[in-house]
Amino acid sequence: MNLFSKKIFWGVFFISIKLCSQQFYVNSIIGNNTNKVFKLDVSNSNEIDEPFCPPNMGTYPETYTDIAIDGSNNIYYVTSTGRLYRKNSSTSNCDYLGDFTLTNASITSLISDSGKYLYGSGSPNKLYRYDISTGTFTDLGNLPTGQFSAGDLFFYEGRLFLCTLTGILEINLANPSQSCPFMNLGSSNIYAAFSVNYGTHSKVYVIRTFFADSAMYELDMVNHQLGPSIKTFNHKVNGAAGIYDLTSTEATCTPTPLAVRETDASGIYFNVLNPVKNTIICDTNIDRREILAIQLFDNSGRLIKDFSGQNQIERFDVSGVLKGNYLLTVTTKKGQTYTKKIIISS
């Protein structure tokens, strides 16, 4: 193998390692409000103490509510009052970067994108951004009424999500107040989340915290399901972080979520998740045997696809359909019609 080939081989090798890294970090509370940071791996049970910046660097001793890690392995910590710190991966120096809120409002969630930004959220129901290159904090706006940050932000395939007190909220960075309820989990106690890029697909992992311990689960983002526990911790996990490169500064969503079921007077609901790429995902309690027709029309009324003969009604294949706005119409044998706007993004 010549020198040029070796360089290509090792370059691809190291890129692959970084791309499929299953390492992540958790910020935990041990005993009486004592911070600890651990380095872990999805694939095994190793739990390694990670040296971190002490949370009492400021005027008042505090504990960290969440952590984040950027592509250069710098680890960031945020306190409940919004104070942001960074541990430099090259020098191990601890730097105080400033305050997200300037008003001692609570910050409970933190995430780094693959570029130059950190995002934070918390009380009073706001989303913030920190520019790593300029040191500038920006108030991006309010989250929707009734949605409250519980403990972590995470990216998934270019979309930004927030763990709330009752489930998962998809963030609209263009207008945070138009963010979309994505998944209901009841009283979730999910205070930590992170994503792993496996190359051909991504997975999201969330950590549910109890009185003195925690448990980790895989979150099925396609089917909106929380899987069984795959790892447990004998400490309270407040936040998690992993390097993830499928991020976007323009993540948006359309507020027509599955998580909020619009029902008619009889309690029937038929809802869809927007925007759509290759598959329309539906959530309904309509009996398939009662459906007469399922059809996709464009805005001019032209029939684009007919799904009437399809056995299942939870997923409809629209691969090959051009980007744009469409109408999905469901007609039952009783003459009821349900119409949903479909936004195909690519």
CORFEN-V227076 format. One record per residue. N is the residue number from 1. RES is the residue in three letters. PHI is phi as a letter, one per 40 degrees, with the letter a starting at -180 (NA if undefined). PSI is psi in degrees with one decimal (none if undefined). D_FIRST is the distance of its C-alpha to the first C-alpha in Angstrom with 2 decimals. Layout:
N_RES_PHI_PSI_D_FIRST, N_RES_PHI_PSI_D_FIRST
This chain:
1_MET_NA_122.9_0.00, 2_ASN_c_172.7_3.82, 3_LEU_c_-40.3_6.73, 4_PHE_c_-43.7_8.19, 5_SER_c_-39.1_6.04, 6_LYS_c_-41.7_6.33, 7_LYS_c_-42.4_9.88, 8_ILE_c_-44.9_10.59, 9_PHE_d_-50.9_9.64, 10_TRP_c_-31.4_11.78, 11_GLY_c_-47.3_14.31, 12_VAL_c_-39.1_14.95, 13_PHE_c_-49.0_15.10, 14_PHE_c_-34.8_17.69, 15_ILE_c_-41.7_19.55, 16_SER_c_-41.0_19.91, 17_ILE_c_-45.9_21.27, 18_LYS_c_-39.5_23.73, 19_LEU_c_-40.5_24.69, 20_CYS_b_18.1_25.59, 21_SER_c_131.0_26.97, 22_GLN_b_11.6_30.15, 23_GLN_c_145.9_31.41, 24_PHE_a_166.5_34.79, 25_TYR_b_147.0_37.63, 26_VAL_b_143.8_41.32, 27_ASN_b_120.9_44.33, 28_SER_b_160.2_47.03, 29_ILE_b_122.2_50.59, 30_ILE_b_128.7_51.53, 31_GLY_g_-130.3_55.19, 32_ASN_c_77.5_57.45, 33_ASN_f_41.0_55.27, 34_THR_b_124.7_52.56, 35_ASN_c_143.8_49.15, 36_LYS_a_145.9_45.93, 37_VAL_b_132.0_42.38, 38_PHE_b_143.8_39.97, 39_LYS_b_129.6_36.24, 40_LEU_b_178.1_35.66, 41_ASP_a_136.4_33.26, 42_VAL_d_-34.3_34.30, 43_SER_c_-8.3_32.58, 44_ASN_a_-179.4_34.35, 45_SER_b_9.4_37.58, 46_ASN_c_139.5_36.32, 47_GLU_b_105.9_38.55, 48_ILE_b_129.2_37.60, 49_ASP_c_130.9_40.05, 50_GLU_b_121.2_38.71, 51_PRO_d_138.5_40.29, 52_PHE_a_167.8_41.97, 53_CYS_c_130.9_44.43, 54_PRO_c_139.7_47.99, 55_PRO_c_4.3_50.11, 56_ASN_b_32.2_53.10, 57_MET_c_-24.7_51.79, 58_GLY_c_-164.3_54.45, 59_THR_c_-37.9_58.21, 60_TYR_b_132.9_58.61, 61_PRO_c_135.2_56.58, 62_GLU_b_172.2_54.86, 63_THR_b_153.4_52.42, 64_TYR_c_141.6_49.38, 65_THR_c_-23.4_49.68, 66_ASP_a_164.3_46.07, 67_ILE_b_164.0_42.60, 68_ALA_a_159.0_39.68, 69_ILE_b_136.3_36.09, 70_ASP_c_-179.1_34.24, 71_GLY_c_-15.0_30.58, 72_SER_c_11.7_30.38, 73_ASN_g_16.6_31.74, 74_ASN_c_134.0_35.14, 75_ILE_b_133.4_37.81, 76_TYR_b_145.1_41.19, 77_TYR_b_140.4_44.50, 78_VAL_b_140.2_47.75, 79_THR_c_170.6_51.22, 80_SER_c_-27.3_54.05, 81_THR_c_6.5_55.71, 82_GLY_g_4.3_52.68, 83_ARG_c_131.7_51.40, 84_LEU_b_131.7_47.65, 85_TYR_b_158.1_45.42, 86_ARG_b_135.0_41.74, 87_LYS_b_115.4_39.63, 88_ASN_c_124.8_37.00, 89_SER_c_-24.8_33.59, 90_SER_c_-40.0_32.65, 91_THR_b_-12.3_35.97, 92_SER_g_10.4_37.62, 93_ASN_c_149.4_40.69, 94_CYS_b_123.8_43.17, 95_ASP_b_134.4_44.53, 96_TYR_c_124.3_47.60, 97_LEU_b_-16.0_46.97, 98_GLY_h_-166.6_50.41, 99_ASP_b_127.4_52.42, 100_PHE_c_-40.2_51.74, 101_THR_b_-27.8_55.43, 102_LEU_g_3.1_57.56, 103_THR_b_12.2_60.28, 104_ASN_g_24.2_59.09, 105_ALA_c_154.4_58.50, 106_SER_c_136.4_56.33, 107_ILE_b_123.0_52.55, 108_THR_b_-11.3_51.07, 109_SER_b_141.4_47.80, 110_LEU_a_141.1_44.70, 111_ILE_a_148.0_41.34, 112_SER_b_139.4_38.59, 113_ASP_c_-174.4_36.98, 114_SER_c_3.6_33.43, 115_GLY_b_-117.0_34.94, 116_LYS_b_11.1_37.71, 117_TYR_b_147.7_40.52, 118_LEU_b_148.3_42.05, 119_TYR_b_140.5_44.78, 120_GLY_b_152.1_47.64, 121_SER_a_162.9_50.68, 122_GLY_i_-163.4_53.83, 123_SER_c_142.5_57.57, 124_PRO_c_78.5_59.41, 125_ASN_g_43.6_57.38, 126_LYS_b_162.4_55.07, 127_LEU_b_133.3_51.46, 128_TYR_b_161.6_50.06, 129_ARG_b_143.7_46.97, 130_TYR_b_127.3_45.48, 131_ASP_c_110.5_43.41, 132_ILE_c_-34.6_40.91, 133_SER_c_-30.4_40.49, 134_THR_b_-13.7_44.25, 135_GLY_g_22.6_45.77, 136_THR_c_131.4_48.11, 137_PHE_c_137.8_49.68, 138_THR_b_133.4_50.97, 139_ASP_c_110.2_53.38, 140_LEU_c_-17.1_52.08, 141_GLY_h_179.0_55.19, 142_ASN_c_147.4_56.85, 143_LEU_c_165.7_55.50, 144_PRO_d_148.7_57.75, 145_THR_d_132.9_61.04, 146_GLY_g_-3.6_60.85, 147_GLN_b_120.6_57.09, 148_PHE_b_131.0_56.38, 149_SER_c_132.4_53.11, 150_ALA_b_-34.6_52.64, 151_GLY_i_-6.2_49.46, 152_ASP_a_151.4_46.14, 153_LEU_b_150.3_44.42, 154_PHE_a_147.8_41.18, 155_PHE_c_149.0_39.07, 156_TYR_a_108.8_38.12, 157_GLU_f_51.7_36.19, 158_GLY_g_1.3_37.66, 159_ARG_b_144.8_41.12, 160_LEU_b_134.5_42.85, 161_PHE_b_156.8_45.05, 162_LEU_b_133.8_47.53, 163_CYS_c_121.1_48.85, 164_THR_b_-178.8_52.63, 165_LEU_c_-21.5_55.55, 166_THR_b_-1.6_55.80, 167_GLY_i_-140.4_52.38, 168_ILE_b_131.9_49.57, 169_LEU_b_129.5_50.23, 170_GLU_c_127.6_47.91, 171_ILE_c_132.7_48.06, 172_ASN_c_102.3_48.98, 173_LEU_c_-25.2_47.71, 174_ALA_c_-31.6_49.74, 175_ASN_a_89.7_52.89, 176_PRO_d_-28.6_52.63, 177_SER_c_-16.7_56.17, 178_GLN_b_19.0_54.96, 179_SER_c_156.0_52.31, 180_CYS_b_124.2_52.34, 181_PRO_d_126.5_53.17, 182_PHE_b_-36.6_50.23, 183_MET_a_129.3_51.10, 184_ASN_c_135.7_54.13, 185_LEU_b_11.6_53.78, 186_GLY_g_-141.9_57.31, 187_SER_c_91.6_57.54, 188_SER_c_-34.2_53.80, 189_ASN_f_26.4_53.31, 190_ILE_c_107.8_49.69, 191_TYR_b_-1.6_48.89, 192_ALA_a_146.7_45.06, 193_ALA_a_151.0_42.31, 194_PHE_a_163.7_38.62, 195_SER_b_152.8_35.97, 196_VAL_b_130.5_32.45, 197_ASN_c_110.7_29.98, 198_TYR_c_9.8_28.12, 199_GLY_g_-61.0_26.17, 200_THR_c_-14.6_28.21, 201_HIS_a_166.1_31.49, 202_SER_b_156.0_33.28, 203_LYS_b_146.9_35.73, 204_VAL_b_136.2_38.60, 205_TYR_b_136.9_39.95, 206_VAL_b_154.3_43.41, 207_ILE_b_123.3_45.29, 208_ARG_c_127.8_49.00, 209_THR_b_133.9_50.95, 210_PHE_b_-158.5_54.09, 211_PHE_c_-45.9_56.62, 212_ALA_b_1.0_54.45, 213_ASP_a_-179.1_51.20, 214_SER_a_162.2_48.73, 215_ALA_a_143.6_46.79, 216_MET_b_142.6_43.67, 217_TYR_b_154.6_43.50, 218_GLU_c_134.1_41.20, 219_LEU_b_113.5_42.89, 220_ASP_c_103.0_42.52, 221_MET_c_-21.4_42.63, 222_VAL_c_-46.3_42.93, 223_ASN_c_3.0_45.83, 224_HIS_f_51.1_47.34, 225_GLN_b_144.7_47.42, 226_LEU_c_121.2_46.99, 227_GLY_c_-176.9_45.32, 228_PRO_c_163.8_46.29, 229_SER_c_133.2_45.57, 230_ILE_b_-7.9_42.07, 231_LYS_a_142.8_42.32, 232_THR_b_156.2_45.27, 233_PHE_b_142.6_45.87, 234_ASN_c_33.4_48.85, 235_HIS_a_164.2_49.31, 236_LYS_c_116.0_50.21, 237_VAL_c_124.5_47.22, 238_ASN_c_-19.2_48.20, 239_GLY_a_159.8_44.96, 240_ALA_a_158.0_41.24, 241_ALA_a_141.4_38.17, 242_GLY_a_152.5_34.53, 243_ILE_c_124.7_31.91, 244_TYR_a_126.8_32.16, 245_ASP_b_-6.1_30.88, 246_LEU_c_72.7_32.92, 247_THR_b_169.1_35.93, 248_SER_a_142.1_38.33, 249_THR_c_-1.1_41.04, 250_GLU_b_28.0_43.04, 251_ALA_c_126.9_43.41, 252_THR_b_169.6_46.70, 253_CYS_a_163.9_48.61, 254_THR_b_124.4_51.83, 255_PRO_c_64.0_54.50, 256_THR_b_63.2_55.23, 257_PRO_c_159.6_53.58, 258_LEU_c_-30.7_53.70, 259_ALA_c_-27.1_54.60, 260_VAL_b_105.3_58.00, 261_ARG_c_116.6_59.67, 262_GLU_c_119.2_62.27, 263_THR_b_154.5_65.00, 264_ASP_c_-172.7_68.10, 265_ALA_c_-26.6_71.55, 266_SER_c_-1.9_70.83, 267_GLY_g_5.2_67.70, 268_ILE_c_137.4_65.31, 269_TYR_b_146.9_62.05, 270_PHE_a_107.3_59.28, 271_ASN_b_156.0_56.60, 272_VAL_b_159.5_53.17, 273_LEU_b_123.5_50.20, 274_ASN_b_155.9_49.36, 275_PRO_c_169.0_47.24, 276_VAL_b_142.0_45.62, 277_LYS_b_-75.4_42.20, 278_ASN_b_-15.2_41.94, 279_THR_b_130.3_44.48, 280_ILE_c_123.6_48.03, 281_ILE_b_125.1_48.65, 282_CYS_b_154.1_52.33, 283_ASP_b_116.7_54.53, 284_THR_a_156.4_57.91, 285_ASN_b_17.1_60.62, 286_ILE_c_133.1_61.94, 287_ASP_c_125.5_62.29, 288_ARG_d_-33.0_60.09, 289_ARG_c_-17.6_63.10, 290_GLU_c_-2.3_65.12, 291_ILE_c_128.1_62.78, 292_LEU_c_-41.7_63.89, 293_ALA_a_143.1_61.29, 294_ILE_b_115.5_58.08, 295_GLN_b_147.4_57.17, 296_LEU_b_124.7_55.06, 297_PHE_b_152.8_56.78, 298_ASP_c_-179.7_55.89, 299_ASN_c_-14.4_58.32, 300_SER_c_-2.3_60.31, 301_GLY_g_5.3_61.05, 302_ARG_c_133.2_58.79, 303_LEU_c_123.7_57.40, 304_ILE_b_-44.2_53.59, 305_LYS_a_145.4_52.89, 306_ASP_b_115.8_55.17, 307_PHE_b_15.6_54.16, 308_SER_c_-30.7_57.59, 309_GLY_c_3.1_56.41, 310_GLN_c_136.6_53.65, 311_ASN_c_-39.7_54.38, 312_GLN_b_153.9_52.99, 313_ILE_b_17.6_53.83, 314_GLU_c_-24.6_51.41, 315_ARG_a_133.8_48.48, 316_PHE_b_128.3_48.60, 317_ASP_c_120.1_45.65, 318_VAL_b_22.4_45.85, 319_SER_c_135.5_42.33, 320_GLY_g_-14.3_42.79, 321_VAL_c_134.2_45.99, 322_LEU_c_151.6_45.97, 323_LYS_d_137.3_46.01, 324_GLY_i_-171.0_49.61, 325_ASN_b_136.5_52.67, 326_TYR_b_173.3_54.14, 327_LEU_b_126.1_56.84, 328_LEU_b_121.9_56.38, 329_THR_b_129.7_59.76, 330_VAL_b_125.2_60.79, 331_THR_b_130.5_64.19, 332_THR_c_167.5_65.91, 333_LYS_c_-19.8_68.58, 334_LYS_c_1.5_71.07, 335_GLY_g_4.0_70.52, 336_GLN_c_142.8_68.56, 337_THR_b_132.5_65.85, 338_TYR_b_124.9_62.98, 339_THR_b_129.9_61.02, 340_LYS_b_137.8_57.97, 341_LYS_c_133.0_56.15, 342_ILE_b_126.2_52.48, 343_ILE_b_106.0_50.07, 344_ILE_c_118.3_46.89, 345_SER_c_-22.1_44.37, 346_SER_a_none_41.51
